[in-house]
C-alpha cells in the first residue's frame, strides 16, 4: 500500500537550509577537482595517466550507484544502452579527458569559469539543433558571461607573456576546456529523455561506468603499462579526486535538487568558481588580481541573468 503524499502545507514547513547546504557542499567539492589535478601535475604525471587513475578509483563507486539505483527496476533495453553509451562518451569520458588536458596549460580559476559557461552552450545548441528562439535578454546574459571569461583569459595570457611563458599555451588550454564544456553541454541537451526513463542516479551511474571503461581502454591504447608507475602522492590525490570531487558531489547535488529544486541548486552552485579561485590562491599560489575578480563577477552575473530568463 503506497504512502500518502505530503500535503503542500507540510512540505512548505520542511526546512530548506539542508538543501542549500548540500548544494553548496556539492559545488565546492566539484570545484576541488581542478585543484587536485594541478597538484598532481607537479609530480610529473600526464593527463591520460591521471584521468585513468581517477576513473579506476571511481569505477567501483559508480557500479554500486547503478546497482542501488536500478534495484527493483526493469533491465535496460537496447535503446537505453545506446543512450547510456552516447551520454557516457560525451558527458563524462570526452568532457573529462579534454578538461584534464586543458588544465596542463591554464589556471584552475580560468578553467572553472570556462566550464561554468555550459548553460550558455546549452542555450546555443538548443538554437542550432532544435531551432529554439532566444530572447534579447538571453543574448545580453551570454555576452556578459563571455566578456568575463575574455577578461580573465586576456589577463592570464599577458601574465604568461610577461614571465617568458607562452600565451599560445593559454589559448590552447582554454580551447581544450571550452571543447570539454561543449561536450558536456551535448550531454545535458540529450540526457533529458533518458533521465525520465532511467532516473538521474541510475543514468549517472551507468554513464559514468561507460566513461570509466573508455578511460581505461584509452590508457591501454596510448600508454605502456610502465606509465602506471607514478609518485605515491599522485595515487592519493587521484583517490581523493575520485571520491571527494567526483562521486560525492554527484550525490550531494542530486539530494539538493530533490529538496530545493534545480533552479535554486544551480544558483547556489555559483559559489563553485569563487571557491576554485580561492583554493587556487591559497593552495596553488595562483595570482588573485582585480582582473580576475572582475572577470569572475561578469561570468556569475551573466549566468545569474540567464537563469532568471530560463525559468
N, C-alpha and C positions, 0 to 999 in steps of 0.2 A: 504494500500500500504506500503510495507516494506521500511525502511530507507536504503539508500545506505551505504555499508560498507566503513569504513575509509580506505584510501589508506595507504600502508606501510610507505610512507614518512610522512604523517600526524600523524600516530601512533608513529613513531620514534621521532617526535618532542614533543610529550607529556612528561611532566616532570615525572621522575621516583621516585623522592625523596618522594612523598607522600606514594608510595607503600612500600618503605623501612621503613618509619616511622610507618606505620600500622603494618608491620611485627615485628618491634622491640617492639612496644607497646603490641602486642598480646603475644609475647614471655615473656615479663616481667610480664604481667597480669597472664598468666598461672603459672609462677613461684611463684607468691604470694600465690597460694593455699596452698603450704606446710607450709608457714609461718603462715597463718591464722589457719590452723589445729593445729599446735604446740601451738599457743597461746590459742586456745580453750581447749586443753588438760590440761592446767594449772588450769582450773576451774572444774576438776573432771568429765568431760563428757566422755563417752566411744565411741568407733569408730562407732558402729551401730547407736546410737542416733545421733551422729554428722553428719553422712552422710545422715541420714533421714531428718534432718533439711535443709541440703544443697539442697537436691533434692526436698523437699517440696517447698522451696522458688524459685527454678529454674523452676519447672514444668509449671507455667503459661507462662513463657517466651518462653519455648520450644513449647508449644501449639500454641502461637502466631506465632513463627517462621515457624512451619509446615503449619499453615493456610495460611500465606502470601506466602510462597514458593510454595504451591500447588494451589494457586488461578489460575483458568482458565485451569488447567491440569486435565487429566483423573484420576479417582479414583484408588486407589491402588488395584492391583489384588491379588489373593490368593498367587501367587508366591512372589509378593512384600512383603506381610505381613510376610511370612516365613522368607525372608531375613532380614526384619526390626527387627523381634523378635530375630533372632540369633545374629545379629550385635549389637542390643541394649544390649543383655545379655553379650556378650564378651567384647565389646568395651567400654561400659560405666558403666554398673552395676558391673560386676565382677572385672574389672580393678580398678574401683574407690574404691570398698569395700576392696580389698586386699591392695591397696595403703594406705588407711586410717589406716588400722590395722598395716601395717608396720611402719608408721610414729610414732607409740607409742614407738618404740624401737630404731630408728636411727635418725640422724640429718637430717634437711631439705636439707643440701647440698649433703649428700650421696644419699638421696632419689632421688634428681633431676638428679644426674649423672647416677644412675641405670635406671631411666625412659628414659634417653637420649640414651640408648642402643637399643631402639626399631628398628632403621634402620638395626642394625646388626642381630636382631632376624628375621626381615622380610626376610633378605637375607638367613638366615639359614633355615627358614621354606620353602622358595622357593626351596631350595635344597632337603629337606626331602619330601615335598608334591608334588612338580612338577618336580623334577629331573633337576632343572636348574643347569647350570655349573657355577662354581665360579673360578675366576682367582686368581693367586698367590698374586697379588697386593691387592685384596679384602681381602684375608685371613690375609695379613700383617696389613691392616687397622683394622680388627677385633681384632687382637692381641694387637695392640696399645691401643685401647679403653678399652679392658678388663683389661689390665695391669694398666690403670689409675684408674679404679674402685677398683681393688685389693689394690692399694696403699692407697686410702682413707679409704677403708674398714679395712685394717690392722691397720692404724693409729687410727681409731675410736675404734677398739677392744682393742688396747693397752691402750688407754685413759680410757676405761671402767674398765679394769683390774687394772690400777694404782689408780683409785678412788673408789675402793671397789665395783665397778659395776659388771656387768656380760657380758663378751664377748659373751656368748651364746645368750644374748638378741640382740646384734648387728647382729649376724648371722641369728637369727630368723626374725628380721625386714628386713634385706636385702633379705632374701628368699621370704618374702611376697611381697616386692616391685618388685623383679625380676619376680615373678609369675604375678603380675599386668602388668608389661611390656610385658610379653609373651602373656597375654590375649589381650592386645591392639594390639600387632603385628598380632594376628589372625584376629582381626577386619580389620586391614589395608590390609591384604592379600586378604580377601574375599569381601571387600567393593567396589572394583573397578567396578565390573559389575553393582551393584546397584546404584552407583554414576552416571553411564552412563544412567541408566533407569529413576532414580528419580531426579537427580540433587543433588549436595553436600549439600545445605542448607536444602532441603526437607528431605533427608535421615538423616541428623544430627538431625533435629527437631524430627522426628518420633522415631529414635533410642534412643534419649535422653528421650523422653516421656516413652518409654518402660522401660528404666533404672530407671527413677524416680518412676514408679509404682512398680517395683520389689523391690526397696529400701524401699518403704513404706510398702509393704507386708512383707518384711523381718523383719521390726520392729514389726509389729503386731504379728508375729510368735515367735520372740525371746525375746521381751521385754514387760513388763507391761506398761500400759498407764501412770503410775506414773513416768516412766523414762523420759517422755517429760517435766517434771518439771526441768528446768536447770537454771543456772545463766543467768541474762539478757545479760551479756557480750557474752555468747555463742550464743544467738539469733542474736545479732548484727553482730558477726563475721560470722555466717552462712549466713546471708543475704548478707554480703559483699562478701563472698566466692561464693555464687550462682550468683551474678550479675557481679562483677568486675573480678573474677577469673575463672568463668565457662562460662557464656553466652557471655559476651563481647569479650573475646579472640577468640571465635569461629568466630564471625563476623569480627573481625579485621584481622584474618589470611586469611579468605576467600576473603576479599576485597584486601588483599595484593597479594594473588595468582592471582587474576584477573588482577592486574596491573603489577606485575613483574615476575610472573611465580612461579611454585612450587620450583624449584631449588634455586632461589635467596631467596625465603621466608624461606626455610629450612636453608640456610646458615646464614641468619640474625638471625634465631632462636637459633643460637649457643650462643647468649648472655643470654639465659634462665638460664643455670646452673650457670653462673657467677653472674647473678642478684640474684638468690636464695642464693648463698653463701654469697654475700654482705649483703642481707637483714637478713640472719641468724646471721651474725656477729653483725650487727647494732641493730637489733630488739630483737633477741633471746639470744644474748650473746654467740653464738657458737664460738668455737675457730677457728682461721684462722692461719694456720701454713704453712711452706714450703712444707710439705707433701700434704696438701690439695691443694695447688697451683699446685704442680707437677702432682698430680692425675687428677685434672681438665684439665690441659693443655694436658695431654695424651688423655683423653677422647675426647676433642674437636678436637685434631689433627687427631685421628682415624676416627671420624665421617666426618671430612672435606675430608680426603683422600678417604673414602668410597663414599662420594657424588660425587667426581670427577670421580671415576671409574664407577658409576652407571648412568652417563648421557647418 
